[in-house]
Amino acid sequence: MFDLTGKVAVVTGAGSGIGAATVRSLAGQGASVVAVDTNGSSITELVAALAASGYRAVGEKSDVRDEQACVRAIDRAASEYGRLDILVNNAGVGHVGNIEETDGEAFTEVMAVNVNGVANCSKAAISAMSAQNPQGGTIINVASVAGMIGLKRRFAYSASKGAVMAMTRQMAMDYVDRQIRVNAICPGTVDTPFVHSYLERFHPGEEQEEYEKVKLRQPLGRLGTAEEIAAAVVYLASDEASFATGSLFVIDGGLTAE
Protein backbone atom coordinates (compact mmCIF):
# COMPACT_ATOMS: atom_id res chain seq x y z
CA MET A 1 0.00 0.00 0.00
CA PHE A 2 2.45 2.71 1.22
CA ASP A 3 6.11 2.26 2.04
CA LEU A 4 6.91 3.21 5.65
CA THR A 5 10.30 1.50 5.75
CA GLY A 6 12.63 3.30 8.15
CA LYS A 7 9.85 5.20 9.92
CA VAL A 8 9.22 4.82 13.65
CA ALA A 9 5.73 5.06 15.16
CA VAL A 10 4.12 5.21 18.59
CA VAL A 11 0.48 4.07 18.79
CA THR A 12 -1.59 4.59 21.95
CA GLY A 13 -4.59 2.47 22.81
CA ALA A 14 -2.87 -0.31 20.94
CA GLY A 15 -4.28 -3.24 22.86
CA SER A 16 -7.33 -3.89 20.69
CA GLY A 17 -9.62 -2.53 18.01
CA ILE A 18 -8.42 0.40 15.92
CA GLY A 19 -5.15 0.64 17.86
CA ALA A 20 -4.16 -2.98 17.34
CA ALA A 21 -5.17 -2.86 13.67
CA THR A 22 -3.09 0.30 13.27
CA VAL A 23 -0.02 -1.31 14.82
CA ARG A 24 -0.37 -4.29 12.48
CA SER A 25 -0.88 -2.08 9.44
CA LEU A 26 2.04 0.25 10.18
CA ALA A 27 4.36 -2.68 10.87
CA GLY A 28 3.13 -4.42 7.75
CA GLN A 29 4.20 -1.42 5.68
CA GLY A 30 7.70 -1.45 7.16
CA ALA A 31 7.47 0.86 10.17
CA SER A 32 8.98 0.04 13.56
CA VAL A 33 6.25 0.44 16.19
CA VAL A 34 5.98 1.09 19.91
CA ALA A 35 2.55 -0.22 20.98
CA VAL A 36 1.24 1.62 24.06
CA ASP A 37 -1.67 0.53 26.23
CA THR A 38 -2.71 0.23 29.87
CA ASN A 39 -3.32 -3.48 29.26
CA GLY A 40 0.15 -4.99 29.31
CA SER A 41 -0.93 -8.53 28.41
CA SER A 42 -2.75 -7.45 25.26
CA ILE A 43 0.21 -5.57 23.83
CA THR A 44 2.59 -8.36 24.82
CA GLU A 45 0.48 -10.77 22.77
CA LEU A 46 0.25 -8.34 19.84
CA VAL A 47 3.99 -7.64 19.77
CA ALA A 48 4.82 -11.35 20.02
CA ALA A 49 2.61 -12.12 17.03
CA LEU A 50 4.25 -9.37 14.98
CA ALA A 51 7.74 -10.50 15.96
CA ALA A 52 6.88 -14.05 14.91
CA SER A 53 6.03 -12.67 11.47
CA GLY A 54 9.31 -10.78 11.21
CA TYR A 55 8.01 -7.28 12.02
CA ARG A 56 9.61 -4.76 14.39
CA ALA A 57 7.47 -3.81 17.38
CA VAL A 58 7.79 -3.43 21.13
CA GLY A 59 5.18 -2.92 23.83
CA GLU A 60 5.03 -0.17 26.45
CA LYS A 61 2.51 -0.37 29.28
CA SER A 62 1.51 3.22 29.92
CA ASP A 63 -1.40 5.46 30.88
CA VAL A 64 -1.84 8.53 28.66
CA ARG A 65 -3.39 10.47 31.55
CA ASP A 66 0.09 10.63 33.09
CA GLU A 67 2.28 13.23 31.37
CA GLN A 68 5.54 11.62 32.46
CA ALA A 69 4.33 8.20 31.33
CA CYS A 70 3.76 9.71 27.88
CA VAL A 71 7.31 11.09 27.87
CA ARG A 72 8.62 7.62 28.69
CA ALA A 73 6.54 6.06 25.89
CA ILE A 74 7.90 8.56 23.36
CA ASP A 75 11.45 8.07 24.68
CA ARG A 76 11.01 4.34 24.10
CA ALA A 77 10.86 4.99 20.36
CA ALA A 78 14.23 6.75 20.44
CA SER A 79 15.86 4.16 22.70
CA GLU A 80 14.65 1.23 20.60
CA TYR A 81 14.76 2.65 17.09
CA GLY A 82 16.66 5.95 17.21
CA ARG A 83 13.93 8.44 16.30
CA LEU A 84 10.20 9.17 16.12
CA ASP A 85 8.32 9.88 12.89
CA ILE A 86 4.70 9.04 13.66
CA LEU A 87 2.43 9.41 16.69
CA VAL A 88 -1.07 7.94 16.57
CA ASN A 89 -3.21 9.25 19.44
CA ASN A 90 -5.82 6.50 19.53
CA ALA A 91 -6.35 5.85 23.26
CA GLY A 92 -9.87 6.74 24.30
CA VAL A 93 -12.84 5.93 26.50
CA GLY A 94 -16.54 6.27 25.87
CA HIS A 95 -19.55 7.35 27.88
CA VAL A 96 -23.31 7.28 27.31
CA GLY A 97 -25.45 9.97 28.89
CA ASN A 98 -26.85 13.45 28.43
CA ILE A 99 -25.57 16.34 30.56
CA GLU A 100 -27.99 15.50 33.39
CA GLU A 101 -26.88 11.86 33.37
CA THR A 102 -23.16 12.70 33.33
CA ASP A 103 -21.67 13.32 36.74
CA GLY A 104 -18.46 15.24 37.30
CA GLU A 105 -16.38 12.13 37.85
CA ALA A 106 -17.45 10.56 34.56
CA PHE A 107 -16.91 13.80 32.64
CA THR A 108 -13.45 14.27 34.14
CA GLU A 109 -12.45 10.71 33.28
CA VAL A 110 -13.49 11.03 29.63
CA MET A 111 -11.67 14.34 29.25
CA ALA A 112 -8.57 13.04 31.06
CA VAL A 113 -8.10 10.18 28.60
CA ASN A 114 -9.51 11.60 25.37
CA VAL A 115 -8.24 15.17 25.65
CA ASN A 116 -5.41 15.31 28.19
CA GLY A 117 -4.01 12.07 26.78
CA VAL A 118 -3.76 13.58 23.30
CA ALA A 119 -2.13 16.71 24.71
CA ASN A 120 0.34 14.76 26.87
CA CYS A 121 1.51 12.46 24.09
CA SER A 122 1.56 15.20 21.46
CA LYS A 123 3.67 17.49 23.66
CA ALA A 124 6.27 14.74 24.18
CA ALA A 125 6.22 13.78 20.49
CA ILE A 126 6.61 17.36 19.24
CA SER A 127 9.66 17.78 21.49
CA ALA A 128 11.21 14.58 20.11
CA MET A 129 10.36 15.37 16.49
CA SER A 130 11.70 18.93 16.79
CA ALA A 131 15.02 17.80 18.25
CA GLN A 132 15.89 15.15 15.70
CA ASN A 133 17.73 15.61 12.43
CA PRO A 134 16.09 15.88 10.01
CA GLN A 135 13.28 17.27 12.13
CA GLY A 136 9.64 16.68 11.40
CA GLY A 137 7.04 13.98 11.61
CA THR A 138 3.32 13.45 11.72
CA ILE A 139 0.71 13.25 14.46
CA ILE A 140 -2.56 11.49 13.72
CA ASN A 141 -5.39 11.90 16.20
CA VAL A 142 -8.34 9.55 16.27
CA ALA A 143 -11.33 11.83 16.82
CA SER A 144 -14.95 10.94 15.96
CA VAL A 145 -17.96 12.16 14.03
CA ALA A 146 -19.43 12.61 17.52
CA GLY A 147 -17.44 15.85 17.62
CA MET A 148 -19.02 17.03 14.37
CA ILE A 149 -22.73 16.29 14.75
CA GLY A 150 -25.17 15.93 17.63
CA LEU A 151 -25.53 12.34 18.80
CA LYS A 152 -28.07 11.63 21.51
CA ARG A 153 -26.70 10.88 24.99
CA ARG A 154 -23.03 11.36 24.09
CA PHE A 155 -22.41 14.60 26.00
CA ALA A 156 -18.96 13.91 27.47
CA TYR A 157 -17.72 11.86 24.53
CA SER A 158 -18.83 14.46 21.97
CA ALA A 159 -17.21 17.25 23.98
CA SER A 160 -13.93 15.36 24.16
CA LYS A 161 -13.80 14.56 20.46
CA GLY A 162 -14.70 18.11 19.51
CA ALA A 163 -11.72 19.21 21.56
CA VAL A 164 -9.47 16.71 19.75
CA MET A 165 -10.53 18.15 16.39
CA ALA A 166 -9.83 21.71 17.57
CA MET A 167 -6.42 20.70 18.96
CA THR A 168 -5.60 19.02 15.67
CA ARG A 169 -6.09 22.19 13.64
CA GLN A 170 -4.36 24.37 16.23
CA MET A 171 -1.24 22.18 16.52
CA ALA A 172 -1.05 21.91 12.74
CA MET A 173 -0.67 25.68 12.50
CA ASP A 174 1.80 25.98 15.38
CA TYR A 175 4.20 23.35 14.08
CA VAL A 176 3.99 23.56 10.29
CA ASP A 177 7.31 25.43 10.26
CA ARG A 178 8.94 22.44 11.96
CA GLN A 179 7.60 20.12 9.26
CA ILE A 180 5.29 18.40 11.74
CA ARG A 181 1.97 17.54 10.15
CA VAL A 182 -1.09 17.08 12.39
CA ASN A 183 -4.31 15.51 11.13
CA ALA A 184 -7.30 13.72 12.60
CA ILE A 185 -9.43 10.81 11.50
CA CYS A 186 -13.12 11.05 12.40
CA PRO A 187 -14.67 7.58 12.27
CA GLY A 188 -18.32 6.76 12.49
CA THR A 189 -19.12 3.73 14.60
CA VAL A 190 -16.53 1.00 14.15
CA ASP A 191 -17.11 -2.65 15.09
CA THR A 192 -14.53 -3.01 17.86
CA PRO A 193 -14.37 -4.25 21.47
CA PHE A 194 -14.68 -0.56 22.44
CA VAL A 195 -18.21 -0.42 21.00
CA HIS A 196 -19.28 -3.78 22.40
CA SER A 197 -17.98 -2.88 25.88
CA TYR A 198 -20.01 0.31 26.06
CA LEU A 199 -23.11 -1.53 24.82
CA GLU A 200 -22.65 -4.01 27.65
CA ARG A 201 -21.99 -1.25 30.17
CA PHE A 202 -24.71 1.21 29.21
CA HIS A 203 -27.36 -1.05 27.64
CA PRO A 204 -27.29 -4.28 29.71
CA GLY A 205 -29.74 -6.83 28.42
CA GLU A 206 -30.38 -4.79 25.26
CA GLU A 207 -26.98 -5.14 23.60
CA GLN A 208 -28.13 -6.78 20.38
CA GLU A 209 -31.07 -4.41 19.92
CA GLU A 210 -28.83 -1.38 20.44
CA TYR A 211 -26.15 -2.87 18.17
CA GLU A 212 -28.68 -3.09 15.32
CA LYS A 213 -29.74 0.53 15.93
CA VAL A 214 -26.14 1.68 15.78
CA LYS A 215 -25.58 -0.24 12.53
CA LEU A 216 -28.57 1.39 10.87
CA ARG A 217 -27.40 4.86 11.92
CA GLN A 218 -24.84 4.70 9.10
CA PRO A 219 -26.45 5.12 5.68
CA LEU A 220 -24.31 2.27 4.35
CA GLY A 221 -26.14 0.06 6.85
CA ARG A 222 -23.09 -1.40 8.58
CA LEU A 223 -20.36 -0.51 11.01
CA GLY A 224 -16.86 0.31 9.91
CA THR A 225 -13.95 -2.02 10.52
CA ALA A 226 -10.78 -1.32 12.45
CA GLU A 227 -8.77 -2.18 9.36
CA GLU A 228 -10.52 0.53 7.33
CA ILE A 229 -9.50 3.15 9.88
CA ALA A 230 -5.98 1.76 10.10
CA ALA A 231 -5.62 2.07 6.32
CA ALA A 232 -6.34 5.79 6.59
CA VAL A 233 -3.73 6.11 9.34
CA VAL A 234 -1.15 4.45 7.10
CA TYR A 235 -1.92 6.91 4.32
CA LEU A 236 -1.60 9.94 6.62
CA ALA A 237 1.66 8.57 7.99
CA SER A 238 3.14 8.16 4.52
CA ASP A 239 5.07 10.58 2.34
CA GLU A 240 2.15 10.49 -0.11
CA ALA A 241 0.20 12.58 2.43
CA SER A 242 2.91 15.23 2.73
CA PHE A 243 0.50 18.01 1.66
CA ALA A 244 -2.09 17.11 4.30
CA THR A 245 -2.07 18.96 7.61
CA GLY A 246 -4.82 20.39 9.80
CA SER A 247 -7.33 18.12 8.07
CA LEU A 248 -10.21 16.05 9.43
CA PHE A 249 -10.64 12.81 7.50
CA VAL A 250 -14.20 11.51 7.88
CA ILE A 251 -14.81 7.76 7.52
CA ASP A 252 -18.38 7.23 8.66
CA GLY A 253 -20.47 5.24 6.16
CA GLY A 254 -22.23 8.46 5.09
CA LEU A 255 -23.47 9.46 8.56
CA THR A 256 -22.43 13.12 8.33
CA ALA A 257 -23.59 13.44 4.73
CA GLU A 258 -27.29 13.10 5.58
C-alpha positions in Angstrom: 0.0 0.0 0.0 2.4 2.7 1.2 6.1 2.3 2.0 6.9 3.2 5.6 10.3 1.5 5.7 12.6 3.3 8.1 9.8 5.2 9.9 9.2 4.8 13.7 5.7 5.1 15.2 4.1 5.2 18.6 0.5 4.1 18.8 -1.6 4.6 21.9 -4.6 2.5 22.8 -2.9 -0.3 20.9 -4.3 -3.2 22.9 -7.3 -3.9 20.7 -9.6 -2.5 18.0 -8.4 0.4 15.9 -5.2 0.6 17.9 -4.2 -3.0 17.3 -5.2 -2.9 13.7 -3.1 0.3 13.3 0.0 -1.3 14.8 -0.4 -4.3 12.5 -0.9 -2.1 9.4 2.0 0.3 10.2 4.4 -2.7 10.9 3.1 -4.4 7.7 4.2 -1.4 5.7 7.7 -1.4 7.2 7.5 0.9 10.2 9.0 0.0 13.6 6.3 0.4 16.2 6.0 1.1 19.9 2.6 -0.2 21.0 1.2 1.6 24.1 -1.7 0.5 26.2 -2.7 0.2 29.9 -3.3 -3.5 29.3 0.2 -5.0 29.3 -0.9 -8.5 28.4 -2.7 -7.5 25.3 0.2 -5.6 23.8 2.6 -8.4 24.8 0.5 -10.8 22.8 0.3 -8.3 19.8 4.0 -7.6 19.8 4.8 -11.4 20.0 2.6 -12.1 17.0 4.3 -9.4 15.0 7.7 -10.5 16.0 6.9 -14.0 14.9 6.0 -12.7 11.5 9.3 -10.8 11.2 8.0 -7.3 12.0 9.6 -4.8 14.4 7.5 -3.8 17.4 7.8 -3.4 21.1 5.2 -2.9 23.8 5.0 -0.2 26.4 2.5 -0.4 29.3 1.5 3.2 29.9 -1.4 5.5 30.9 -1.8 8.5 28.7 -3.4 10.5 31.6 0.1 10.6 33.1 2.3 13.2 31.4 5.5 11.6 32.5 4.3 8.2 31.3 3.8 9.7 27.9 7.3 11.1 27.9 8.6 7.6 28.7 6.5 6.1 25.9 7.9 8.6 23.4 11.4 8.1 24.7 11.0 4.3 24.1 10.9 5.0 20.4 14.2 6.8 20.4 15.9 4.2 22.7 14.6 1.2 20.6 14.8 2.7 17.1 16.7 5.9 17.2 13.9 8.4 16.3 10.2 9.2 16.1 8.3 9.9 12.9 4.7 9.0 13.7 2.4 9.4 16.7 -1.1 7.9 16.6 -3.2 9.2 19.4 -5.8 6.5 19.5 -6.4 5.9 23.3 -9.9 6.7 24.3 -12.8 5.9 26.5 -16.5 6.3 25.9 -19.6 7.4 27.9 -23.3 7.3 27.3 -25.5 10.0 28.9 -26.9 13.4 28.4 -25.6 16.3 30.6 -28.0 15.5 33.4 -26.9 11.9 33.4 -23.2 12.7 33.3 -21.7 13.3 36.7 -18.5 15.2 37.3 -16.4 12.1 37.8 -17.4 10.6 34.6 -16.9 13.8 32.6 -13.5 14.3 34.1 -12.4 10.7 33.3 -13.5 11.0 29.6 -11.7 14.3 29.3 -8.6 13.0 31.1 -8.1 10.2 28.6 -9.5 11.6 25.4 -8.2 15.2 25.6 -5.4 15.3 28.2 -4.0 12.1 26.8 -3.8 13.6 23.3 -2.1 16.7 24.7 0.3 14.8 26.9 1.5 12.5 24.1 1.6 15.2 21.5 3.7 17.5 23.7 6.3 14.7 24.2 6.2 13.8 20.5 6.6 17.4 19.2 9.7 17.8 21.5 11.2 14.6 20.1 10.4 15.4 16.5 11.7 18.9 16.8 15.0 17.8 18.3 15.9 15.1 15.7 17.7 15.6 12.4 16.1 15.9 10.0 13.3 17.3 12.1 9.6 16.7 11.4 7.0 14.0 11.6 3.3 13.4 11.7 0.7 13.2 14.5 -2.6 11.5 13.7 -5.4 11.9 16.2 -8.3 9.5 16.3 -11.3 11.8 16.8 -14.9 10.9 16.0 -18.0 12.2 14.0 -19.4 12.6 17.5 -17.4 15.8 17.6 -19.0 17.0 14.4 -22.7 16.3 14.8 -25.2 15.9 17.6 -25.5 12.3 18.8 -28.1 11.6 21.5 -26.7 10.9 25.0 -23.0 11.4 24.1 -22.4 14.6 26.0 -19.0 13.9 27.5 -17.7 11.9 24.5 -18.8 14.5 22.0 -17.2 17.2 24.0 -13.9 15.4 24.2 -13.8 14.6 20.5 -14.7 18.1 19.5 -11.7 19.2 21.6 -9.5 16.7 19.8 -10.5 18.2 16.4 -9.8 21.7 17.6 -6.4 20.7 19.0 -5.6 19.0 15.7 -6.1 22.2 13.6 -4.4 24.4 16.2 -1.2 22.2 16.5 -1.0 21.9 12.7 -0.7 25.7 12.5 1.8 26.0 15.4 4.2 23.4 14.1 4.0 23.6 10.3 7.3 25.4 10.3 8.9 22.4 12.0 7.6 20.1 9.3 5.3 18.4 11.7 2.0 17.5 10.1 -1.1 17.1 12.4 -4.3 15.5 11.1 -7.3 13.7 12.6 -9.4 10.8 11.5 -13.1 11.0 12.4 -14.7 7.6 12.3 -18.3 6.8 12.5 -19.1 3.7 14.6 -16.5 1.0 14.2 -17.1 -2.6 15.1 -14.5 -3.0 17.9 -14.4 -4.3 21.5 -14.7 -0.6 22.4 -18.2 -0.4 21.0 -19.3 -3.8 22.4 -18.0 -2.9 25.9 -20.0 0.3 26.1 -23.1 -1.5 24.8 -22.6 -4.0 27.7 -22.0 -1.2 30.2 -24.7 1.2 29.2 -27.4 -1.1 27.6 -27.3 -4.3 29.7 -29.7 -6.8 28.4 -30.4 -4.8 25.3 -27.0 -5.1 23.6 -28.1 -6.8 20.4 -31.1 -4.4 19.9 -28.8 -1.4 20.4 -26.1 -2.9 18.2 -28.7 -3.1 15.3 -29.7 0.5 15.9 -26.1 1.7 15.8 -25.6 -0.2 12.5 -28.6 1.4 10.9 -27.4 4.9 11.9 -24.8 4.7 9.1 -26.5 5.1 5.7 -24.3 2.3 4.4 -26.1 0.1 6.8 -23.1 -1.4 8.6 -20.4 -0.5 11.0 -16.9 0.3 9.9 -14.0 -2.0 10.5 -10.8 -1.3 12.4 -8.8 -2.2 9.4 -10.5 0.5 7.3 -9.5 3.1 9.9 -6.0 1.8 10.1 -5.6 2.1 6.3 -6.3 5.8 6.6 -3.7 6.1 9.3 -1.2 4.5 7.1 -1.9 6.9 4.3 -1.6 9.9 6.6 1.7 8.6 8.0 3.1 8.2 4.5 5.1 10.6 2.3 2.1 10.5 -0.1 0.2 12.6 2.4 2.9 15.2 2.7 0.5 18.0 1.7 -2.1 17.1 4.3 -2.1 19.0 7.6 -4.8 20.4 9.8 -7.3 18.1 8.1 -10.2 16.0 9.4 -10.6 12.8 7.5 -14.2 11.5 7.9 -14.8 7.8 7.5 -18.4 7.2 8.7 -20.5 5.2 6.2 -22.2 8.5 5.1 -23.5 9.5 8.6 -22.4 13.1 8.3 -23.6 13.4 4.7 -27.3 13.1 5.6 
